């Protein structure tokens, strides 16, 4: 059996949750061939997967939204990128059909959540399972007439699936499919290098992880100095120029490239970042309080923030507060209104895929 996962190239969050599911699936069915297909750089996928037995195919299946920075989107650039992708997709689909045919195995396509996964599945006459907390139709629809044909086309593609694995913090996804609701979908932490572990254990100040996704976000070094009694951890790979400027700060440590944020998150008392599915899942699963900078122009953000208030310890920051260093780290966290979510979503998704294959193929 070959599981071919088309992962969105919109950002690292889709790849992070997809890698978590593939890792769990590998444990359940080590004899299956697992393939993760994404437009993200191979070193990123290798780090997230942590398992060379899971194959990679470098393919850009979607655009999502082109981001101006970690908190803003560029609608004009997105429309241009969608036009360009439309021209490239037929060749990409043909190439992947030929590669999959050469493998000589039955195939299940999983989409998170490029609409083009439907065209690939149809050409292969293969079943298709979607996994996400939103579809691009949910994102494009509110953006006006210029995006309407893309929203309509996405909805048509999504309705071609056989099953929807519905993640938390979800938008409508009204596609008329059978559904299985999941808990928090995230990876488990891995061990950190021994020298870093000793260094972190020796810190008297509370540890705070700062993360704004793959694009990163430039923050002045002066802002970290407002909080001398906190020690900040920052992924060095997010913004190389910023990392260079921040490296000399006494209360900041750059994380090595071979570490994922989730690997150190559990050592932290707080997390500062943007609304992001994987960040929310990882922090909630490890019981870490989140200081989240609200963003607009992206419909998923409202669902994420509503879920944060329901299920996570938090404080909400405006962009102005972020830029002014008013990060509220000295304030108590706001308690969630509802019970915590299950942290077993990745295992649930993997088991659902196994069950679907065994019931239908």
VOKERO-791112 format. One line per 2 residues: number of its first residue (from 0); their letters; for each residue x, y, z of C-alpha. Coordinates in Angstrom, 3 decimals. Layout:
NUM = A = X:Y:Z  ...
This chain:
0 = XX = 0.000:0.000:0.000  1.289:3.455:-0.930
2 = XX = 0.088:6.548:0.949  0.837:9.718:-1.045
4 = XX = 0.275:12.892:0.953  -0.079:16.193:-0.953
6 = XX = 0.918:18.811:1.638  0.228:22.516:1.250
8 = XX = 3.191:24.759:0.480  1.493:27.703:2.224
10 = XX = 3.646:27.431:5.325  5.431:25.118:7.709
12 = XX = 2.337:24.419:9.816  0.712:22.080:7.283
14 = XX = 3.958:20.155:6.844  4.441:19.901:10.615
16 = XX = 1.074:18.283:11.225  1.353:16.106:8.127
18 = XX = 4.761:14.852:9.241  3.305:14.010:12.656
20 = XX = 0.595:11.890:11.031  3.063:10.156:8.736
22 = XX = 5.277:9.299:11.710  2.326:7.678:13.515
24 = XX = 1.276:5.866:10.345  4.800:4.519:9.954
26 = XX = 4.539:2.936:13.406  1.165:1.364:12.639
28 = XX = 2.045:0.027:9.196  5.840:-0.075:8.728
30 = XX = 5.411:-2.222:5.615  3.503:0.507:3.753
32 = XX = 5.230:2.953:1.431  4.746:6.479:2.752
34 = XX = 5.400:9.519:0.569  5.155:13.166:1.578
36 = XX = 4.866:15.559:-1.361  5.392:19.265:-0.707
38 = XX = 6.938:22.384:-2.184  8.856:23.131:1.005
40 = XX = 12.653:22.711:0.931  13.861:19.159:1.435
42 = XX = 15.913:20.010:4.571  12.726:21.315:6.224
44 = XX = 10.805:18.148:5.392  13.716:15.968:6.542
46 = XX = 13.793:17.749:9.908  10.033:17.493:10.374
48 = XX = 9.773:13.855:9.315  12.800:12.605:11.247
50 = XX = 12.576:9.305:9.377  14.384:8.593:6.109
52 = XX = 12.013:5.691:5.418  9.279:8.251:4.627
54 = XX = 9.971:9.318:1.065  9.846:12.891:-0.191
56 = XX = 8.609:14.325:-3.479  9.289:18.042:-3.964
58 = XX = 6.086:19.332:-5.599  4.273:22.633:-5.199
60 = XX = 0.593:21.683:-5.203  -0.916:24.982:-4.119
62 = XX = -0.249:28.648:-3.352  -2.464:29.322:-0.368
64 = XX = -1.878:32.976:0.386  1.340:34.804:-0.432
66 = XX = 2.393:36.457:2.808  3.784:39.982:3.023
68 = XX = 5.294:38.930:6.363  4.372:36.537:9.161
70 = XX = 1.246:38.544:10.007  0.086:39.959:6.670
72 = XX = -0.965:38.712:3.225  -0.448:40.066:-0.293
74 = XX = -3.655:39.527:-2.276  -2.317:40.821:-5.600
76 = XX = 0.742:38.567:-5.411  -1.505:35.640:-4.463
78 = XX = -3.674:36.069:-7.564  -0.593:36.249:-9.767
80 = XX = 0.854:33.122:-8.142  -2.441:31.258:-8.617
82 = XX = -2.383:32.064:-12.338  1.179:30.815:-12.624
84 = XX = 0.456:27.625:-10.681  -2.503:26.870:-12.949
86 = XX = -0.118:26.761:-15.894  2.345:24.428:-14.138
88 = XX = -0.067:21.942:-12.578  -0.828:19.786:-15.652
90 = XX = 2.861:18.960:-16.083  3.280:18.285:-12.356
92 = XX = 0.248:15.991:-12.222  1.433:14.074:-15.285
94 = XX = 4.898:13.596:-13.792  3.549:12.323:-10.472
96 = XX = 1.071:9.998:-12.194  3.969:8.418:-14.087
98 = XX = 6.041:8.107:-10.914  3.199:6.577:-8.920
100 = XX = 2.396:4.151:-11.731  6.031:3.004:-11.670
102 = XX = 5.711:2.004:-8.016  3.288:-0.819:-8.817
104 = XX = 1.203:-0.473:-5.659  -2.361:0.541:-4.823
106 = XX = -2.446:4.218:-3.857  -4.389:6.341:-1.381
108 = XX = -4.080:10.107:-1.883  -4.221:12.309:1.229
110 = XX = -4.640:16.072:0.749  -3.785:18.834:3.257
112 = XX = -5.208:20.661:1.496  -4.258:21.500:-2.103
114 = XX = -7.305:21.305:-4.394  -5.041:19.785:-7.060
116 = XX = -4.907:16.572:-5.002  -8.381:15.845:-6.386
118 = XX = -7.150:16.016:-9.982  -4.277:13.683:-9.136
120 = XX = -6.627:11.180:-7.460  -9.092:11.304:-10.356
122 = XX = -6.406:10.680:-12.958  -5.147:7.719:-10.925
124 = XX = -8.673:6.486:-10.137  -7.448:6.436:-6.523
126 = XX = -9.374:7.191:-3.319  -8.844:10.580:-1.686
128 = XX = -8.892:11.597:1.986  -8.730:15.251:3.020
130 = XX = -7.233:16.357:6.337  -7.396:19.970:7.501
132 = XX = -9.083:22.596:9.626  -10.018:24.694:6.573
134 = XX = -10.131:24.648:2.798  -8.857:27.322:0.448
136 = XX = -12.466:27.976:-0.511  -13.012:29.144:3.091
138 = XX = -10.073:31.536:2.713  -10.654:32.824:-0.833
140 = XX = -14.429:33.257:-0.571  -14.373:36.291:1.775
142 = XX = -11.709:38.080:-0.313  -14.079:39.320:-3.012
144 = XX = -14.835:38.834:-6.686  -11.219:38.495:-7.830
146 = XX = -10.894:35.297:-5.779  -14.343:33.835:-6.463
148 = XX = -13.396:31.484:-9.283  -10.578:30.084:-7.165
150 = XX = -12.937:29.580:-4.239  -15.525:27.840:-6.434
152 = XX = -12.916:25.609:-8.067  -11.541:24.615:-4.662
154 = XX = -15.001:23.663:-3.380  -15.608:21.516:-6.449
156 = XX = -12.304:19.713:-5.884  -12.907:19.137:-2.185
158 = XX = -16.307:17.545:-2.863  -14.510:14.806:-4.791
160 = XX = -13.052:13.272:-1.631  -14.043:10.077:0.153
162 = XX = -13.432:11.223:3.750  -12.609:14.398:5.691
164 = XX = -10.399:14.219:8.755  -11.518:17.417:10.475
166 = XX = -8.878:19.085:12.622  -9.619:21.463:15.528
168 = XX = -9.941:25.253:15.074  -11.928:24.548:11.931
170 = XX = -13.816:26.583:9.360  -16.929:25.397:7.512
172 = XX = -15.554:22.839:5.015  -19.091:22.189:3.747
174 = XX = -18.159:19.542:1.198  -20.753:16.853:1.867
176 = XX = -18.201:14.202:2.884  -18.147:11.643:5.679
178 = XX = -16.116:13.109:8.534  -13.914:12.026:11.418
180 = XX = -13.111:14.719:13.992  -9.577:14.755:15.382
182 = XX = -7.911:16.063:18.519  -4.775:18.230:18.494
184 = XX = -2.543:17.144:15.602  1.118:17.616:16.486
186 = XX = 4.439:15.851:16.782  6.072:14.652:19.986
188 = XX = 9.236:16.395:21.235  12.619:14.886:20.474
190 = XX = 15.670:15.065:22.714  17.858:18.159:22.552
192 = XX = 21.689:18.157:22.400  23.242:17.511:25.809
194 = XX = 25.066:20.851:25.976  21.887:22.785:25.208
196 = XX = 19.972:20.758:27.774  22.523:21.647:30.443
198 = XX = 22.397:25.313:29.422  18.597:25.492:29.538
200 = XX = 18.436:23.670:32.859  20.840:26.220:34.319
202 = XX = 18.652:29.214:33.462  17.043:30.884:36.456
204 = XX = 14.817:33.117:34.320  11.571:31.844:32.773
206 = XX = 12.105:30.551:29.234  9.984:32.078:26.458
208 = XX = 9.856:30.624:22.944  9.384:33.196:20.172
210 = XX = 8.029:31.815:16.899  6.396:33.389:13.864
212 = XX = 6.573:30.516:11.402  8.886:29.943:8.481
214 = XX = 8.981:33.596:7.414  9.854:34.832:10.856
216 = XX = 9.238:38.418:11.905  11.878:41.077:12.446
218 = XX = 11.849:42.285:16.033  14.188:44.957:17.359
220 = XX = 16.803:43.777:19.834  15.637:46.578:22.134
222 = XX = 12.331:44.767:22.658  13.996:41.740:24.242
224 = XX = 15.958:44.020:26.549  12.665:45.320:27.968
226 = XX = 12.354:41.875:29.589  15.774:41.207:31.181
228 = XX = 14.277:38.761:33.680  13.112:36.413:30.915
230 = XX = 15.277:34.272:28.645  14.087:33.987:25.039
232 = XX = 14.554:31.077:22.633  14.412:31.856:18.923
234 = XX = 14.764:29.535:15.908  17.866:30.771:14.105
236 = XX = 16.613:29.616:10.709  13.499:31.847:10.710
238 = XX = 15.367:35.040:9.772  19.126:34.794:9.340
240 = XX = 19.709:38.554:9.319  17.680:39.079:12.464
242 = XX = 19.386:36.131:14.125  22.772:37.727:13.506
244 = XX = 21.606:40.989:15.100  20.161:39.226:18.147
246 = XX = 22.928:36.700:18.755  24.821:38.842:21.288
248 = XX = 21.845:39.493:23.574  22.479:38.034:27.040
250 = XX = 18.860:36.961:27.497  18.368:35.268:24.108
252 = XX = 19.503:31.931:22.715  19.288:30.943:19.062
254 = XX = 18.188:27.351:18.602  20.305:25.131:16.340
256 = XX = 18.914:24.272:12.929  18.491:20.595:13.799
258 = XX = 15.895:21.408:16.464  12.207:22.033:15.911
260 = XX = 10.442:24.542:18.176  8.330:21.696:19.607
262 = XX = 11.492:20.070:20.966  12.096:22.891:23.482
264 = XX = 8.550:24.178:23.916  7.811:22.034:26.963
266 = XX = 10.701:23.679:28.842  9.138:27.119:28.361
268 = XX = 6.645:28.939:30.537  5.296:31.045:27.661
270 = XX = 5.202:31.205:23.864  4.978:34.406:21.802
272 = XX = 3.796:34.089:18.212  1.057:34.441:15.644
274 = XX = -2.149:32.430:15.310  -0.940:29.167:13.825
276 = XX = -2.479:25.707:13.861  0.660:23.712:14.649
278 = XX = 1.930:26.214:17.222  -1.431:26.126:19.000
280 = XX = -1.587:22.327:18.972  1.980:21.955:20.239
282 = XX = 1.564:24.527:23.017  -1.806:23.191:24.178
284 = XX = -0.535:19.609:24.143  2.400:20.606:26.371
286 = XX = 0.437:22.990:28.602  2.371:26.117:27.622
288 = XX = 0.724:29.547:27.852  0.461:31.484:24.592
290 = XX = 0.866:35.214:23.964  -0.674:35.527:20.513
292 = XX = -0.527:38.507:18.173  -3.873:38.911:16.462
294 = XX = -3.913:39.169:12.666  -6.484:40.079:10.031
296 = XX = -7.124:39.293:6.332  -6.924:35.524:6.866
298 = XX = -10.139:33.745:7.805  -8.449:30.876:9.659
300 = XX = -7.110:33.339:12.245  -10.561:34.016:13.695
302 = XX = -11.199:30.289:14.169  -7.791:29.850:15.761
304 = XX = -8.317:32.726:18.178  -11.768:31.425:19.135
306 = XX = -10.227:28.009:19.793  -7.439:29.589:21.825
308 = XX = -9.923:31.312:24.111  -11.894:28.086:24.517
310 = XX = -9.055:25.638:25.088  -5.712:27.305:25.843
312 = XX = -4.087:29.441:28.517  -3.400:32.705:26.773
314 = XX = -3.003:36.417:26.450  -3.898:38.283:23.248
316 = XX = -1.600:41.005:21.892  -2.184:43.628:19.223
318 = XX = 0.448:44.240:16.561  1.085:47.611:18.216
320 = XX = 1.737:45.919:21.566  4.123:43.462:19.909
322 = XX = 6.097:46.243:18.213  6.220:48.274:21.452
324 = XX = 7.463:45.351:23.557  4.262:45.320:25.638
326 = XX = 4.285:41.534:25.693  2.476:41.070:29.042
328 = XX = 4.907:38.424:30.254  4.470:39.715:33.798
330 = XX = 0.700:39.213:33.656  -1.208:36.041:34.602
332 = XX = -2.498:33.914:31.785  -6.193:33.977:30.901
334 = XX = -7.885:30.660:31.614  -9.731:28.881:28.797
336 = XX = -13.506:28.750:28.922  -13.772:25.072:27.964
338 = XX = -12.007:21.790:28.679  -8.650:20.908:27.074
340 = XX = -8.638:19.122:23.730  -7.274:15.634:23.284
342 = XX = -3.621:15.670:22.209  -3.860:12.414:20.231
344 = XX = -5.022:13.826:16.891  -2.021:12.576:14.901
346 = XX = -2.551:9.024:16.146  -6.281:9.308:15.477
348 = XX = -5.622:10.451:11.906  -3.162:7.636:11.257
350 = XX = -5.583:5.037:12.625  -8.411:6.502:10.539
352 = XX = -6.289:6.081:7.396  -5.476:2.483:8.312
354 = XX = -9.135:1.765:8.958  -10.224:3.345:5.684
356 = XX = -7.710:1.316:3.660  -8.630:-1.930:5.391
358 = XX = -12.355:-1.309:4.970  -12.282:-0.192:1.342
360 = X = -9.184:-1.543:-0.450
